[in-house]
Amino acid sequence: MMTEPQPIPSNDMKGKRGVQRIINAASYSKDGLIAAYRHEAAFRQLIILHGVLLIALWCCDFDGITRMILIAASFVSLITELFNTGIEAVVDYISLEKHPLAKRAKDVGSAAQMLALIMLAILWIMALCGV
């Protein structure tokens, strides 16, 4: 026998709808970027690295597609670091006790960032070599 689907309970914590929700989301995003910059040395280092790469991008004679790919790869690295920072913050919030699952979560986030940086390096090498 089929039962009626249960209504999804409303969450009063979700906030506003429509344009106000977009404005709130932009504010939360700004707060997240500021927090990552203030509290995470790795994020600050990546901002410097990608700033240098962005300047180098315009000094090199790359076509538009190559520039777009290199900019996208830089954003992937920064986005990955934000996810990694979020994972680490949640793990540390839950407990500072050493636990194999907490280590795994942090290590996987770190591995994701390493892969993003390897991709960035490969793409830059290919661009510089004209591949």
C-alpha positions in Angstrom: 0.0 0.0 0.0 1.4 3.5 -0.9 1.4 6.1 1.7 1.1 9.8 1.1 4.4 11.6 1.0 5.2 13.5 4.1 5.5 17.3 3.8 9.0 18.6 4.2 9.2 20.4 7.5 10.0 24.1 7.2 13.2 25.4 8.6 12.9 28.8 10.2 16.7 29.0 10.2 16.8 29.1 6.3 16.3 32.8 6.1 14.7 34.9 3.4 13.4 34.1 -0.1 13.9 35.9 -3.4 16.2 38.9 -3.8 16.8 39.1 0.0 18.1 35.6 0.0 20.6 36.5 -2.8 21.7 39.5 -0.8 22.2 37.4 2.3 24.1 34.8 0.4 26.5 37.4 -1.0 27.1 38.7 2.5 27.8 35.2 3.8 30.2 34.6 0.9 32.0 37.9 1.6 32.3 36.8 5.3 33.6 33.4 4.3 36.3 35.0 2.0 37.3 37.4 4.8 37.5 34.6 7.4 39.6 32.4 5.1 42.0 35.2 4.4 42.3 36.2 8.1 42.6 32.8 9.6 44.2 30.5 7.0 47.8 31.0 6.0 47.4 28.6 3.1 44.6 30.7 1.7 46.7 33.8 1.9 49.6 32.1 0.2 47.3 30.9 -2.6 45.9 34.4 -3.1 49.5 35.7 -3.5 50.4 32.8 -5.9 47.3 33.3 -8.0 47.8 37.0 -8.0 51.3 36.5 -9.4 50.0 34.0 -11.9 47.2 36.4 -13.0 49.8 39.1 -13.7 52.0 36.6 -15.5 49.0 35.6 -17.6 48.7 39.0 -19.1 52.5 39.3 -19.6 52.5 36.1 -21.7 51.3 35.9 -25.3 48.5 33.5 -24.7 45.3 33.3 -26.7 41.9 33.9 -25.1 41.1 30.2 -24.6 44.4 29.5 -22.9 43.9 32.5 -20.6 40.4 31.4 -19.7 41.6 27.9 -18.9 44.4 29.2 -16.7 42.1 31.6 -14.9 39.5 28.7 -14.3 42.3 26.5 -13.0 43.3 29.2 -10.5 39.7 29.5 -9.3 39.4 25.7 -9.0 42.5 25.9 -6.7 41.0 28.7 -4.6 37.6 27.0 -4.4 39.2 23.7 -3.3 41.1 25.5 -0.6 37.9 27.0 0.7 36.3 23.6 0.8 39.4 22.2 2.6 39.3 25.0 5.1 35.6 24.4 5.7 36.2 20.7 6.3 39.0 21.4 8.7 36.9 23.9 10.6 34.0 21.5 11.0 36.3 18.7 12.1 38.0 20.9 14.7 34.7 22.2 15.9 33.4 18.7 16.5 36.5 17.6 18.4 40.2 18.4 18.7 40.7 14.8 19.7 42.8 12.8 17.3 40.6 10.4 15.4 41.2 8.3 12.3 38.1 9.6 10.5 39.0 13.3 11.4 42.5 12.7 10.0 41.0 11.1 6.9 38.7 14.0 6.3 41.5 16.5 6.6 43.9 14.5 4.5 41.3 14.1 1.7 40.8 17.9 1.7 44.5 18.4 1.5 44.8 15.8 -1.3 42.1 17.7 -3.3 44.1 20.9 -3.0 47.3 19.1 -4.1 45.5 17.7 -7.2 44.2 21.2 -8.0 47.7 22.6 -7.8 49.2 19.8 -9.9 46.5 20.5 -12.5 47.4 24.2 -12.4 51.1 23.4 -12.8 50.5 21.1 -15.8 48.2 23.6 -17.5 50.8 26.4 -17.1 53.6 24.1 -18.4 51.5 23.2 -21.4 50.6 26.8 -22.0 54.2 28.0 -21.8 55.4 25.2 -24.1 52.7 25.9 -26.6 51.1 22.5 -26.4 
